[in-house]
Structure formats: structure tokens, C-alpha cells
Amino acid sequence: MLGSCGEHGITADVEVLPIQRVNQAHARLEQSDVKHRFVIDMASLAKA
């Protein structure tokens, strides 16, 4: 499946968030206010 997506230029839209905004992301999920996949920036863990 991933190979087929790569061959056809199919990608996913993501919104990268620092771990500090995970509660805000959860609230947005509950409100159905999400247009992209959420991805947590793991580098932000060191700053938490």
C-alpha cells in the first residue's frame, strides 16, 4: 500500500504539534474541528 501511494504521489496532510498542545488537540477532536492528522513532535518532550 505504501509503495502504491509513493508511486502515485498520495500523501497525508498532518498538523505537527508540540506535546504542550496535546490537550488543545484533544478538545479539537471532541469538537470535530480537525482537518488533518495530528502528529506530536517528539523533540518537544525534552522541553516539557
Secondary structure per residue as TSV (DSSP state, phi and psi in degrees):
chain	resnum	aa	ss	phi	psi
A	1	M	-	360.0	-45.6
A	2	L	H	-64.2	-37.9
A	3	G	H	-62.6	-42.2
A	4	S	H	-64.0	-41.5
A	5	C	H	-62.9	-42.1
A	6	G	H	-62.8	-41.1
A	7	E	H	-64.8	-31.9
A	8	H	H	-103.6	6.7
A	9	G	T	69.5	27.2
A	10	I	-	-87.0	124.4
A	11	T	-	-128.6	171.5
A	12	A	-	-108.6	143.4
A	13	D	-	-87.9	128.3
A	14	V	E	-128.1	153.8
A	15	E	E	-120.0	113.1
A	16	V	E	-86.2	126.1
A	17	L	E	-123.5	144.6
A	18	P	E	-74.0	155.4
A	19	I	G	-57.5	-27.1
A	20	Q	G	-64.6	-18.5
A	21	R	G	-105.1	15.5
A	22	V	H	-64.8	-35.8
A	23	N	H	-66.8	-38.4
A	24	Q	H	-64.1	-40.4
A	25	A	H	-63.4	-41.1
A	26	H	H	-63.3	-42.3
A	27	A	H	-62.2	-40.1
A	28	R	H	-65.0	-37.3
A	29	L	H	-60.5	-44.3
A	30	E	H	-63.3	-30.6
A	31	Q	T	-89.7	3.0
A	32	S	T	56.5	38.1
A	33	D	-	-105.9	45.8
A	34	V	-	-126.0	124.8
A	35	K	-	-112.1	-10.4
A	36	H	S	-132.8	168.0
A	37	R	E	-75.7	138.6
A	38	F	E	-85.6	135.6
A	39	V	E	-129.8	126.6
A	40	I	E	-86.0	127.8
A	41	D	E	-75.0	106.8
A	42	M	G	-65.2	-22.8
A	43	A	G	-65.1	-23.8
A	44	S	G	-73.0	-14.1
A	45	L	G	-62.8	-35.5
A	46	A	G	-67.6	-22.3
A	47	K	G	-92.0	-9.2
A	48	A	-	-73.1	360.0
